[in-house]
């Protein structure tokens, strides 16, 4: 299909409807090899600084391994939950609604690809370019999945020190590489609920920054409480994470 034949309104609509799915995946409905190849080709086509292509991917289909990874995630959440409980007085953390996703894609990055940059770029922006490239590949997987009726979520906690080291040991990942995200992929019975987005006019400035649009501290606190993952009615999905005993 030629680029000019893609309807931009349909593409925008798909981008607007895409949401991370935390309502639980259907284990009995598999992702085909053809679908998986399309997802990975979408990631391979992503832009990266210096065309460094820092990404690599581990595809996990084995049920036992997927459960072991989900258990690692659940275990490392205990410290996170304790922090939330102690400092914020809440036990609101994401669950493991992605446990039954029939495919997990582990996104890895190779920081040594900074060799692709000019020397000044490598010194100033190597880390920024590294993460931007991995983010681009991750998003293109998620958008391709959306176009095929598949649900996704990105599990950023996989980059935490405990989780990433355990994943490296479990999956034989070389020490030079870094764990970026895990992307569960599959079908969900319940579509993810659309989340609010700030109005376009509130975030766009013309020619120079408009100070009247700068968000106040009160606004940001209210936004976090009502519209972010910190909101009480936010659907975190999955298994209940138990507060650790003290």
C-alpha positions, 0 to 999 in steps of 0.5 A: 500500500502506498503511503499516499493511500493511507487515510490520515483521519483513520490513522489519527482515529486509531492513534486516539483509540489505542490504550494500554489494556489492563483488563486481562488478556484471553489466553485461549486466543493466540497471536499468529506467527504472521501477526507477530512478524508484522509487529516486529517488522513495525518495530524494525522500521522505527526511527532511531538517532544516527540509524543506530537501531539499538533494539533487540527483541525476545519473544516469549510464548511458553506458558511457564516462562510467561508466568515466571516473568509475571511472578517476578513482576508481582514480587518486585511490586511489593517494595513499590507498594510499600513506598506508596503506602508509607509515603502517599497512604495509598495501595494503588499500583498496577496489577498483573492483568497481562499475565495471560497474554499469549505473547510477551515481547521483551524489548532490549537495548544495546547502549554500545550503538552510541558508536553510530553517533558523531563524537559530540552527539555521543557525549551530549545525547547518547542516552537520550537517543538510546531511549528515544529509539527504544520508545519509537520501536515500542510505540510502533509495535503498539500501533501495529497491534491496534491496527490488527485488533490486538491489545497491548500494554507496556510494562516499564517496571521491567527496567527496575534493578531487581526485575531487569537483573532477574530477567537477564538471568532467566532469559540469558540476556548479555550483561551489555544489554539493557531491559527496556520494556515488556509488551504483552500482546493478545486479545481482550474481552473488554476494550480498554477504557479511553482516557482523557486527553488535555485539549490541543489548544492547552498544550500548543504554543505559536511562535513562542511560549505562552505563559498563560498556558503554563500549568500551575502546581494546583492544576498538576496536583488535581490532574494527577489525582483525577486523570492519571494512574493515581486516580482512585477510579483508574482501572489497574487490572489484574491480580490483587497485590497484597501489602507486605507485612511489617 
